[in-house]
Amino acid sequence: MKKINHKISILAIIYFSVMTIQGCREQQKQYISVDDGMFIIKNEPYYFIGANYWYAAILGSDGEYGNRERLTRELDHLKSIGVDNIRILVGAEGPDGPHTRVTPALQLAPGEYNEELLDGLDFLLAEMKKRDQYAILYLTNSWEWSGGFSQYLNWNGYGPIPYPTLPGNTWPGFMQYAGQFNNCDKCISQYHDHIKFILGRTNKYTGVKYTDDTAIMTWEVANEPRAFSKENLPAFMDMIASTASLIKELDQNHLVTTGTEGLHG
């Protein structure tokens, strides 16, 4: 009898181990990967229709600027017309106030976050998962409208941001200012701290770590990152490479994209 029980125990352990391995494999198949220039999911080619819905995480908030009823309605509509891949801003940077920048901001000061917007991002990803939709999440911005590179410069003593839409400022002047980000080690370090914070988060609605979340397709280094000058190009390339390497070090499951605009990047 003892021998029979011993055999049953061994078989149970083997079965449990096989099922655990199989479950891990199935989970791994849920992540979108690239093979020979093609997106792959569940060992099949992945084709998609995408949309740019940059403010979705703000709508997901339960705070003043949130509107979850609108968000879920619009996600349902996008799904109904075949849109299953959505590009989203993780969050804006900088103190709330300037009319030229997205309000509310996610990162109000280096390392200081709006908890309602973090909750909104959690809610958004949980809702997308329910609908089998995938997120492209961009982590900062070359341009002034969400803070981005210029806000990191402002935080580190480079002076006021020359918002190009305000009187007395120009787009060339703004681009010259923003291009300094590529050579600002402290700015890049703070940005990398932001990446570590976001990628280290666990979704409060699903209990799933962001690095394990199959609702995420890819992390994007920035929205339309640019060197802004030939002189900045070597430093720009180093910044992109170091940022992409950091993301892959923190998250081996998801893709990384630069977010560049081809030749403009």
Secondary structure, DSSP 8 states (H G I E B T S, - for coil): -HHHHHHHHHHHHHHHHHHHHHHHHHHHHTS-EEETTEEEETTEE---EEEE-TTHHHHT-SSTT--HHHHHHHHHHHHHTTEEEEEEE---BS-S--TTS-SS-SEEETTEE-HHHHHHHHHHHHHHHHTT-EEEEE--BSSGGG-HHHHHHHHTTS-S---TTSTT--HHHHHHHHGGGGG-HHHHHHHHHHHHHHHT-B-TTT--BGGG-TTEEEEES-BS---SSTTTHHHHHHHHHHHHHHHHHH-SSSEEE----GGG-
